Amino acid sequence: MIPMQRREDYKGLVFLGVLLGMLWKAGSTQMRYSVPEELEKGSRVGNISKDLGLEPRELAERGVRIVSRGRAQLFALNPRSGSLVTTGRIDREELCMGSIKCQLNLEILMEDIGKIYGVEIEVRDINDNAPYFRESELEIKMSENAAAGMRFPLPHAWDPDIGKNSLQSYQLSPNAHFSLEVQNGADGNKYPELVLESSLDREEKAAHLLVLTASDAGDPVRTGTARIRVMVVDANDNAPAFARSEYRVSVRENVAVGTQLLLVNATDPDEGANAEVIYSFRYVDDKAAKVFKLDSNLGTISTIGELNHEESGFYEMEVQATDNAGYSARAKVLVTVLDVNDNAPEVAITSLTNSVPENSPRGTLIALLNVNDQDSGENGQVICSIQENLPFKLEKSYGNYYRLVTDAVLDREEVPSYNITVTATDRGSPPLTTETHLALDIADTNDNSPIFLQASYWAYIPENNPRGASIASVTAHDPDSDKNAQVTYSLAEDTHQGVPLSSYVSINSDTGVLYALHSFDYEQFPDLQLQVMARDSGDPPLSSNVSLSLFVLDQNDNVPEILYPTLPTDGSTGVELAPRSAEPGYLVTKVVAVDRDSGQNAWLSYRLLKASEPGLFSVGLHTGEISTARALMDRDALKQNLVVSVQDHGQPPLSATVTLTVAIADSIPDVLADLDNLESPSTSETSGLTLYLVVAVAAVSTVFLVFVLVLLALRLRRWHSLRLLRAGGPGLADVAASHFVGVDGVQAFLQTYSHEVSLTAGSRKSHLIFPQPNYADTLISQESCEKPEPLLPSGDSIFSRDNHALNQNSNIQEAETGGSSLVGGSGSKFQASLGHGVKLHLNKQKTKLINKIDFSLLYKMLFTELWIRDLSCIFQQHILVMFFYFR
């Protein structure tokens, strides 16, 4: 009947176990296995891959591994079968001494998801230990007058196994005086006692040898024995007795070595030597024997070694008090070691990533940490933290595990690496702290475009530059690293005046230096607009543009261009007309010039290089206007040649010259009539006249020398010289005296002018340099003597015999007799042919011409100048002085 009931109980337990297993699999990550102890190495414990829902080959791929800490690893994963197997001998008694249930815990990490699974392995006991006595031989002294029924405690046996495999019974060898009784202690242990069944007689037998056998109920049954020698002594009928059957004491683990913990006291009612008690440890384990000491005479228990709560927090010992007769008593001593906060937290890095990309999402796993403190209670409670203001956070995971994950978007350009300090602090007093440092590098991604150092660039290059000349340099910086920061430069595709920009300028793709492919011309284009592109080498590449303005600097490479007067296309020479009645400052004509350069290179100034009559005309420095410098006189030649120079202000300056012919006349009709009557001499007449002139020049030179001596003598008599001057020069009566010097009746024009003018294409807005006249007391300019120029082109006589008619322009209207003036449209010009293409240009704004022109004087001056220009300068001067004087 009883076996049937047990079967029903077993069925219920099995059903309950199955139900609990199903619930555990549905809602827990804990796995439980049960194995017997003493398995061979490599024995299978459980199928991990099946319980994790994985194939065996997936264990390595997903990084499944055991991460338990502490004691030596007793289990391992078989990657081929996916099973949990033993790595060595498992001894339950060594692992779980004194525990009813022996349970081992380990953790399994799945690295790819950072998840921890707990594994509990129960080690089942087998009967691998026989009961044993610590004292294999025991001697008991027993008084011969000991009464029947007296009990003597015997040493109890130890069996580290549990349940039926542990100690179950004692048995005493057969004898006539003693029996065995077993007492069940409060702690569950069985304590044998030797009971005296009949009185002893020392004379009959002084010693009794007994064998005490301890047995368990395992399969097979194991036993242990102890030999007991009972010595019969004389009467001592009182045994010592302890004041308490159990002594308890609590002590802090940091007490000094040699500290007295407690005092045990046993008394014996006997007297004399029979009352003397000796204390000893009846039972003490090996650990306690190294830590505690019992004084045999005083009964004091003190420390002989350092206590460590983490190694053992509780000690149980048995103390025995024995008198001289051999009677003894026993008492238990229980020592509790109190924990103090003497262990700092321990932080173990289970999994660590040294580098993460800067574009990692929030929650990316950086490290998996296991935190443990060997202390207990509040001393073993740990709080983990990291520095503030970091883009990371700690998350509590399974058990004592923490996950370090990202908590913000990372930016390598701002912070390329982090030194993370994990601080673990327990709750003890005082608290202990452990710091663990983690180094994390932020891997770069191509998230930044190249940045130019300037928003835009300007470059300047002088025109006419050599090909290949360096123009400018642009630089772009990319805050990324490695190939993401490698920048290449290029020019954006564009055209200028229909020509690709790449044909003008090239750029070095590595350095950003721009080079000119052509020689630039400022007059062709003064500037060039470019777009420079900087591209990095990332994937995908990023780029940015910047504008570059290239300005061509002007060089003085263009000669001033004279727009007016222009050279006639019919082979004639242009002639400007000036009335003899013109006042000083009268505008005769204007030289107009431009320069294709710019700035100072285009500033123009006008200068009068040479004139037939120095001092008669002046040129505006900036305007180029040719005006009369003094009033015209009858002695002035009918035809005046002017050479005007136009010069810019470049370095070096460039210039151009123009030759103008100015005709002086009293009236237009008289000029035309006189010009028509003049005939060119024949070749024979010209040759004869040349011979006469040569003879005349020689004669006149002699006369001139004499004349100069006379003038020097007459200068001593100034009042007489002035009277002679009025008598001998009636032709100069109308000329202002301030412009002439009289020497013995000879009057000559002595004043010349020199001007400096600066003019640009817009001359009226140019800088003005005031002219500074230069007066020289000379009869005729030396330059005119050294470089004489004809009034008409060589080879043409002044008037042609065959050309008597005057061709007038259709725009000219006839002037009335006696005081006629030319009238035309606004700004119209009068043009007439003189001889072989000599033209007269008259402007409406000019003053009225003098009614009468002395053509004979004009003829004499032109003729004389024509034939004497090949003579030496000194003879010309002599002849001209005589000509003006005798006229």
Residue pairs with C-beta under 8 A, 6 or more apart in sequence:
24 30
24 32
29 115
29 116
29 117
29 118
29 398
30 117
30 118
30 119
30 120
31 46
31 48
31 51
31 108
31 117
31 118
31 119
31 120
32 119
32 120
32 121
32 122
33 45
33 46
33 84
33 119
33 120
33 121
33 122
34 121
34 122
34 124
35 43
35 45
35 86
35 90
35 121
35 122
35 123
35 124
36 123
36 124
36 125
36 126
37 90
37 91
37 92
37 93
37 102
37 123
37 124
37 125
37 126
37 128
38 89
38 90
38 91
38 126
38 128
39 86
39 89
39 90
40 86
41 86
41 87
41 88
41 89
42 85
42 86
42 87
43 85
43 86
44 81
44 83
44 84
44 85
45 75
45 83
45 84
45 85
45 86
45 121
46 83
46 84
46 121
47 81
47 82
47 83
47 84
48 59
48 64
48 77
48 82
48 83
48 84
48 108
48 119
49 55
49 56
49 58
49 59
49 81
49 82
49 83
50 82
52 59
52 64
52 108
52 110
52 117
54 62
54 64
54 82
55 82
56 79
56 80
56 81
56 82
58 64
59 77
59 79
59 82
60 79
62 110
62 111
62 112
62 113
63 109
63 110
63 111
63 112
64 77
64 108
64 109
64 110
64 111
65 77
65 108
65 109
65 111
66 73
66 75
66 76
66 77
66 106
66 107
66 108
66 109
67 107
67 108
67 109
67 116
67 350
67 370
68 105
68 106
68 107
69 348
69 370
69 372
72 88
73 87
74 86
74 87
74 88
74 90
74 104
75 84
75 85
75 86
75 87
75 106
75 121
76 84
76 85
76 86
76 87
77 83
77 84
77 85
77 108
78 84
78 85
84 119
90 123
92 102
92 123
92 124
92 125
92 126
93 128
93 129
93 160
93 161
95 102
95 104
95 123
96 102
96 103
96 123
97 160
100 162
101 122
102 122
102 123
102 125
103 120
103 121
103 122
103 123
104 120
104 121
104 122
104 123
105 118
105 119
105 120
105 121
106 118
106 119
106 121
107 116
107 117
107 118
107 119
107 398
107 399
107 401
108 116
108 117
108 118
108 119
109 115
109 116
109 117
109 350
109 351
109 368
110 116
110 117
111 351
114 351
114 365
114 368
114 397
114 403
115 398
116 397
116 398
116 399
116 401
117 398
118 398
118 399
125 161
125 162
125 163
125 165
126 161
126 165
126 218
127 161
127 164
127 165
127 216
127 218
127 219
127 220
127 222
128 161
128 165
129 159
129 160
129 161
129 165
129 222
130 159
130 216
130 222
130 223
130 224
131 157
131 158
131 159
131 167
131 214
131 215
131 216
131 222
131 223
131 224
132 157
132 158
132 159
132 214
132 224
133 155
133 156
133 157
133 158
133 212
133 214
133 224
133 225
133 226
134 155
134 158
134 283
135 155
135 226
136 225
136 226
136 227
137 226
137 227
137 228
137 229
138 154
138 155
138 226
138 227
138 228
138 229
139 228
139 229
139 231
140 152
140 194
140 228
140 229
140 230
140 231
140 326
141 230
141 231
141 232
141 233
141 325
141 326
141 327
142 150
142 152
142 196
142 200
142 230
142 231
142 232
142 233
142 326
143 200
143 232
143 233
143 234
143 235
143 236
143 237
143 325
143 326
144 199
144 200
144 201
144 202
144 232
144 233
144 234
144 235
145 199
145 234
145 235
145 237
146 196
146 199
146 200
146 237
147 196
147 199
147 237
148 196
148 197
148 198
148 199
149 195
149 196
149 197
150 195
150 196
151 181
151 193
151 194
151 195
151 196
152 193
152 194
152 195
152 196
153 191
153 192
153 193
153 194
153 328
153 330
154 170
154 180
154 191
154 192
154 193
154 194
154 212
154 226
154 228
155 192
155 226
155 282
155 283
156 167
156 189
156 190
156 191
156 192
156 214
157 167
157 170
157 214
157 224
157 226
158 167
159 165
159 166
159 167
159 214
159 216
159 224
160 166
161 216
161 218
164 216
164 217
164 218
165 216
165 217
165 218
166 216
167 190
167 214
167 215
167 216
168 215
168 216
168 217
169 182
169 190
169 214
169 215
170 180
170 182
170 190
170 192
170 212
170 213
170 214
170 215
171 180
171 212
171 213
171 215
172 178
172 179
172 180
172 192
172 194
172 210
172 211
172 212
172 213
173 210
173 211
173 212
173 213
175 208
175 210
176 197
176 198
177 196
177 197
177 198
177 200
177 208
178 194
178 195
178 196
178 197
178 208
178 210
178 230
179 194
179 195
179 197
180 192
180 193
180 194
180 195
180 212
181 192
181 193
181 195
182 190
182 191
182 192
182 193
183 190
183 191
183 192
183 193
184 190
184 191
185 191
192 212
194 210
194 228
194 230
200 208
200 232
201 232
202 232
202 233
202 234
205 232
206 231
206 232
207 229
207 230
207 231
207 232
208 229
208 230
208 232
209 227
209 228
209 229
209 230
210 227
210 228
210 229
210 230
211 225
211 226
211 227
211 228
212 225
212 226
212 227
212 228
213 223
213 224
213 225
214 223
214 224
214 225
214 226
215 221
215 222
215 223
216 222
216 223
231 326
233 325
233 326
234 325
235 325
236 270
236 274
236 323
236 324
236 325
236 326
236 327
237 270
238 268
238 269
238 270
238 274
238 323
238 327
239 268
239 323
239 327
239 328
239 329
240 266
240 267
240 268
240 277
240 321
240 322
240 323
240 327
240 328
240 329
241 266
241 267
241 268
241 329
242 264
242 265
242 266
242 319
242 321
242 329
242 330
242 331
243 265
243 266
243 267
244 331
245 331
245 332
246 331
246 332
246 333
246 334
247 262
247 264
247 319
247 331
247 332
247 333
247 334
248 334
248 336
249 261
249 262
249 333
249 334
249 335
249 336
250 335
250 336
250 337
250 338
251 259
251 261
251 303
251 307
251 335
251 336
251 337
251 338
252 307
252 337
252 338
252 340
253 307
253 308
253 309
253 337
253 338
253 339
253 340
253 342
254 307
254 340
254 342
255 303
255 307
256 303
257 303
257 304
257 305
257 306
258 302
258 303
258 304
259 302
259 303
260 300
260 301
260 302
261 292
261 301
261 302
261 303
261 335
262 300
262 301
262 333
263 298
263 299
263 300
263 301
264 279
264 294
264 299
264 300
264 301
264 319
264 321
264 331
264 333
265 299
266 277
266 279
266 299
266 321
266 329
266 331
267 275
267 277
268 274
268 275
268 276
268 277
268 323
268 327
269 275
270 323
270 325
273 324
274 323
274 324
274 325
275 323
276 323
276 324
277 321
277 322
277 323
278 296
278 297
278 321
278 322
278 323
279 294
279 295
279 296
279 297
279 298
279 299
279 319
279 320
279 321
280 294
280 296
280 319
280 320
280 322
281 289
281 294
281 317
281 318
281 319
281 320
282 318
282 319
282 320
282 330
283 317
283 318
284 292
284 317
284 318
285 315
285 316
287 311
287 312
287 315
288 315
288 316
288 317
288 335
290 304
290 305
291 303
291 304
291 305
291 306
291 307
291 315
292 301
292 302
292 303
292 304
292 315
292 317
292 335
293 301
293 302
293 303
293 304
294 300
294 301
294 319
295 301
295 302
299 319
299 321
301 317
301 319
301 333
301 335
307 337
308 337
309 337
309 338
309 339
309 340
309 375
309 376
310 339
310 343
310 374
310 375
312 337
313 336
313 337
313 339
313 376
314 334
314 335
314 336
314 337
315 334
315 335
315 337
316 332
316 333
316 334
316 335
317 332
317 333
317 334
317 335
318 330
318 331
318 332
318 333
319 330
319 331
319 332
319 333
320 328
320 329
320 330
321 328
321 329
321 330
321 331
322 328
339 375
339 376
339 377
339 379
339 380
340 375
340 379
340 428
341 375
341 379
341 426
341 428
341 429
341 430
341 431
341 432
342 375
343 373
343 374
343 375
343 379
343 432
344 373
344 426
344 432
344 433
344 434
345 371
345 372
345 373
345 382
345 424
345 425
345 426
345 432
345 433
345 434
346 371
346 372
346 373
346 374
346 424
346 434
347 369
347 370
347 371
347 384
347 422
347 424
347 434
347 436
348 369
348 370
348 371
348 372
349 367
349 368
349 369
349 436
349 438
350 367
350 368
350 369
350 370
350 401
351 365
351 367
351 368
352 366
352 367
352 368
352 438
353 365
353 366
353 367
353 440
354 439
354 440
354 441
355 440
355 441
355 442
355 443
356 364
356 366
356 406
356 410
356 440
356 442
356 443
357 410
357 442
357 443
357 445
358 410
358 411
358 412
358 442
358 443
358 444
358 445
358 447
359 409
359 410
359 445
359 447
360 406
360 410
361 406
362 405
362 406
362 407
362 408
362 409
363 405
363 406
364 405
364 406
365 403
365 404
365 405
366 392
366 404
366 405
366 406
366 420
366 438
366 440
367 403
367 404
367 438
368 397
368 401
368 402
368 403
368 404
369 384
369 394
369 401
369 402
369 403
369 404
369 422
369 436
370 400
370 401
370 402
371 382
371 384
371 400
371 401
371 402
371 424
372 382
372 400
373 379
373 380
373 381
373 382
373 424
373 426
374 380
375 426
375 428
378 426
378 427
378 428
378 429
379 426
379 427
379 428
380 426
381 426
381 427
382 400
382 424
382 425
382 426
382 427
383 424
383 425
383 426
383 427
384 394
384 402
384 422
384 423
384 424
385 394
385 422
385 423
385 425
386 392
386 393
386 394
386 404
386 420
386 421
386 422
386 423
387 420
387 421
390 418
390 420
391 406
391 407
391 408
391 409
391 410
392 404
392 405
392 406
392 407
392 418
392 420
393 404
393 405
393 407
394 402
394 403
394 404
394 422
395 402
395 403
395 404
395 405
396 402
396 403
397 403
402 422
404 420
404 422
404 438
410 442
411 442
412 442
412 443
412 444
412 445
412 480
412 481
413 448
413 479
413 480
415 442
416 441
416 442
416 481
417 439
417 440
417 441
417 442
418 439
418 440
418 442
419 437
419 438
419 439
419 440
420 437
420 438
420 439
420 440
421 435
421 436
421 437
421 438
422 435
422 436
422 437
422 438
423 433
423 434
423 435
424 433
424 434
424 435
424 436
425 431
425 432
425 433
425 434
426 432
426 433
444 480
444 481
444 482
444 484
445 480
445 484
445 538
446 480
446 484
446 536
446 538
446 539
446 540
446 541
446 542
447 480
448 478
448 479
448 480
448 484
448 542
449 478
449 536
449 542
449 543
449 544
450 476
450 477
450 478
450 487
450 534
450 535
450 536
450 542
450 543
450 544
451 476
451 477
451 478
451 479
451 544
452 474
452 475
452 476
452 532
452 534
452 544
452 546
453 475
453 476
453 477
454 546
455 546
456 546
456 547
456 548
456 549
457 472
457 474
457 532
457 546
457 547
457 548
457 549
458 548
458 549
458 551
459 471
459 472
459 514
459 548
459 549
459 550
459 551
460 550
460 551
460 552
460 553
461 469
461 471
461 516
461 520
461 550
461 551
461 552
461 553
462 552
462 553
462 555
463 519
463 520
463 521
463 522
463 523
463 552
463 553
463 554
463 555
463 557
464 519
464 520
464 521
464 555
464 557
465 516
465 519
465 520
466 516
466 519
467 516
467 517
467 518
467 519
468 515
468 516
468 517
469 515
469 516
470 513
470 514
470 515
471 505
471 514
471 515
471 516
471 550
472 513
472 514
472 548
472 550
473 511
473 512
473 513
473 514
474 489
474 507
474 512
474 514
474 532
474 534
474 546
474 548
475 512
476 487
476 489
476 512
476 534
476 544
476 546
477 487
478 484
478 485
478 486
478 487
478 534
478 536
479 485
480 536
480 538
483 536
483 537
483 538
484 536
484 537
484 538
485 536
486 536
486 537
487 534
487 535
487 536
487 537
488 509
488 510
488 534
488 535
488 536
488 537
489 507
489 508
489 509
489 510
489 511
489 512
489 532
489 533
489 534
490 507
490 509
490 532
490 533
490 535
491 501
491 502
491 505
491 506
491 507
491 530
491 531
491 532
491 533
492 501
492 530
492 531
492 532
492 533
492 545
493 500
493 501
493 502
494 500
494 501
494 530
494 531
495 501
496 504
496 525
496 528
496 529
497 525
501 528
501 530
503 517
503 518
504 516
504 517
504 518
504 520
504 528
505 514
505 515
505 516
505 517
505 528
505 530
505 550
506 514
506 515
506 517
507 513
507 514
507 515
507 532
508 514
508 515
512 532
512 534
514 530
514 532
514 548
520 528
520 552
521 552
522 552
522 553
522 554
522 555
522 597
522 598
523 558
523 596
523 597
525 552
526 551
526 552
526 554
526 598
527 549
527 550
527 551
527 552
528 549
528 550
528 552
529 547
529 548
529 549
529 550
530 547
530 548
530 549
530 550
531 545
531 546
531 547
531 548
532 545
532 546
532 547
532 548
533 543
533 544
533 545
534 543
534 544
534 545
534 546
535 541
535 542
535 543
536 542
536 543
554 597
554 598
554 599
554 601
555 597
555 601
555 650
556 597
556 601
556 648
556 650
556 651
556 652
556 653
556 654
557 597
558 595
558 596
558 597
558 601
558 654
559 595
559 654
559 655
559 656
560 593
560 594
560 595
560 604
560 646
560 647
560 648
560 654
560 655
560 656
561 593
561 594
561 595
561 596
561 656
562 591
562 592
562 593
562 646
562 656
562 658
563 592
563 593
563 594
564 590
564 591
564 592
565 574
565 576
565 589
565 591
565 658
565 660
565 841
566 574
567 574
568 574
568 837
568 839
570 837
571 837
572 833
572 836
572 837
572 838
572 839
573 659
573 661
573 792
573 793
573 837
573 838
573 839
574 660
574 661
574 839
574 841
575 639
575 661
575 662
575 663
575 834
575 838
575 839
575 840
575 841
576 588
576 589
576 626
576 660
576 661
576 662
576 663
576 840
576 841
576 842
577 662
577 663
577 664
577 665
577 668
577 830
577 840
577 841
577 842
577 846
577 849
578 586
578 588
578 628
578 632
578 640
578 662
578 663
578 664
578 846
579 586
579 632
579 664
579 665
579 666
579 846
579 847
579 848
579 849
579 850
580 632
580 634
580 636
580 664
580 665
580 666
580 849
580 850
580 853
581 632
581 666
581 847
581 848
581 849
581 850
582 588
582 628
582 631
582 632
582 846
582 847
583 628
583 631
583 847
584 627
584 628
584 629
584 630
584 631
585 627
585 628
586 627
586 628
586 846
586 847
587 625
587 626
587 627
587 843
587 845
587 846
588 617
588 626
588 627
588 628
588 662
588 846
589 625
589 626
589 660
589 662
589 841
589 843
590 623
590 624
590 625
590 626
591 606
591 619
591 624
591 625
591 626
591 644
591 646
591 658
591 660
592 624
593 604
593 606
593 624
593 646
593 656
593 759
594 602
594 604
594 761
595 601
595 602
595 604
595 648
595 760
595 761
596 602
597 648
597 650
600 648
600 649
600 650
601 648
601 649
601 650
602 648
602 760
602 761
603 648
603 649
603 758
603 759
603 760
603 766
603 767
604 622
604 624
604 646
604 647
604 648
604 649
604 757
604 758
604 759
604 760
604 761
604 763
604 766
605 621
605 622
605 646
605 647
605 649
605 756
605 757
605 758
605 759
605 769
606 619
606 620
606 621
606 622
606 623
606 624
606 644
606 645
606 646
606 755
606 757
606 759
607 619
607 621
607 644
607 645
607 647
607 754
607 755
607 756
607 757
608 617
608 618
608 619
608 626
608 642
608 643
608 644
608 645
608 753
608 754
608 755
609 643
609 644
609 645
609 657
609 783
610 641
610 642
610 643
610 781
610 783
610 784
610 787
610 789
611 617
611 640
611 641
611 642
611 643
611 752
611 781
611 784
612 637
612 639
612 640
612 641
612 642
612 784
612 789
612 791
612 865
613 636
613 637
613 640
613 749
614 751
614 752
614 753
614 776
614 780
614 781
614 784
615 629
615 630
615 739
615 749
615 750
615 751
615 752
615 753
616 628
616 629
616 630
616 632
616 636
616 640
617 626
617 627
617 628
617 629
617 640
617 642
617 662
617 753
618 626
618 627
618 628
618 629
618 753
618 755
618 771
619 625
619 626
619 644
619 755
619 757
620 626
620 627
620 755
620 757
620 759
621 755
621 756
621 757
621 758
621 759
621 768
621 769
621 770
621 771
622 757
622 758
622 759
622 763
622 764
622 766
622 767
622 768
622 769
623 757
623 759
623 763
623 764
624 644
624 646
624 757
624 759
624 763
626 642
626 644
626 660
626 662
629 751
629 753
630 736
630 739
630 751
631 735
631 736
632 664
633 732
633 734
633 735
633 749
634 731
634 732
634 734
634 735
634 854
634 857
635 731
635 732
635 735
635 749
635 857
635 884
635 887
636 664
636 749
637 664
637 791
637 858
637 861
637 862
637 865
638 663
638 664
638 665
638 853
638 855
638 857
638 858
638 859
638 861
638 862
639 661
639 662
639 663
639 664
639 791
639 792
639 858
639 861
639 862
640 661
640 662
640 663
640 664
640 791
641 659
641 660
641 661
641 662
641 789
641 790
641 791
642 659
642 660
642 661
642 662
643 657
643 658
643 659
643 660
643 789
644 657
644 658
644 659
644 660
645 655
645 656
645 657
646 655
646 656
646 657
646 658
646 759
647 653
647 654
647 655
648 654
648 655
649 758
659 789
661 791
661 792
661 838
663 671
663 834
663 840
665 671
665 849
665 850
665 853
665 858
666 849
666 850
666 851
666 852
666 853
666 854
667 815
667 820
667 849
667 850
667 851
667 852
667 853
668 815
668 820
668 822
668 830
668 842
668 849
669 815
669 820
670 851
670 852
670 853
670 855
671 840
671 849
671 853
671 855
672 806
672 832
673 855
674 853
674 855
674 858
674 859
675 799
675 806
675 834
675 835
675 855
676 799
676 803
676 804
676 805
676 806
677 799
677 804
677 855
678 798
678 799
678 855
678 859
679 799
679 800
679 801
680 797
680 798
680 799
680 800
680 801
681 689
681 797
686 867
689 867
690 867
693 867
693 868
696 879
697 868
697 871
697 875
697 878
697 879
700 875
700 878
700 879
700 882
701 874
701 875
701 878
703 882
704 878
704 881
704 882
710 744
711 743
711 744
711 746
714 720
714 721
714 724
714 744
715 721
715 743
715 744
721 742
721 743
721 744
721 745
722 742
724 744
724 745
725 742
725 743
725 744
725 745
725 746
725 747
726 745
727 745
728 745
728 746
728 885
729 742
729 745
729 746
729 747
729 885
731 884
731 887
732 740
732 747
732 884
735 747
735 749
739 749
739 750
739 751
740 747
740 748
740 749
740 750
741 747
741 748
741 750
741 777
745 885
746 881
746 884
746 885
747 884
747 885
748 779
748 881
748 884
749 779
750 776
750 777
750 778
750 779
751 775
752 774
752 775
752 776
752 778
752 781
753 773
753 774
753 775
754 772
754 773
754 774
755 771
755 772
755 773
756 769
756 771
756 772
757 769
757 771
758 766
758 767
758 768
758 769
759 766
760 766
779 877
779 880
779 881
780 876
780 877
780 880
782 873
785 873
785 876
785 877
786 873
788 869
790 865
790 866
790 869
791 798
791 862
791 865
791 866
792 798
792 835
792 838
792 862
792 866
796 835
796 836
796 837
797 835
797 836
798 835
798 859
798 862
798 863
798 866
799 834
799 835
800 835
800 836
803 833
803 835
803 836
806 832
806 833
807 832
807 833
808 832
809 830
809 831
809 832
811 824
811 825
811 828
811 830
812 822
812 824
812 830
812 832
813 822
813 823
813 824
814 820
815 821
815 822
815 823
818 851
819 851
821 848
821 849
822 830
822 842
822 844
822 849
823 844
824 830
824 844
825 844
826 844
827 843
827 844
828 844
829 841
829 842
829 843
829 844
830 840
830 841
830 842
831 839
831 840
831 841
832 839
832 840
833 839
834 840
857 887
860 883
860 887
864 879
864 880
864 883
868 875
868 876
868 879
869 876
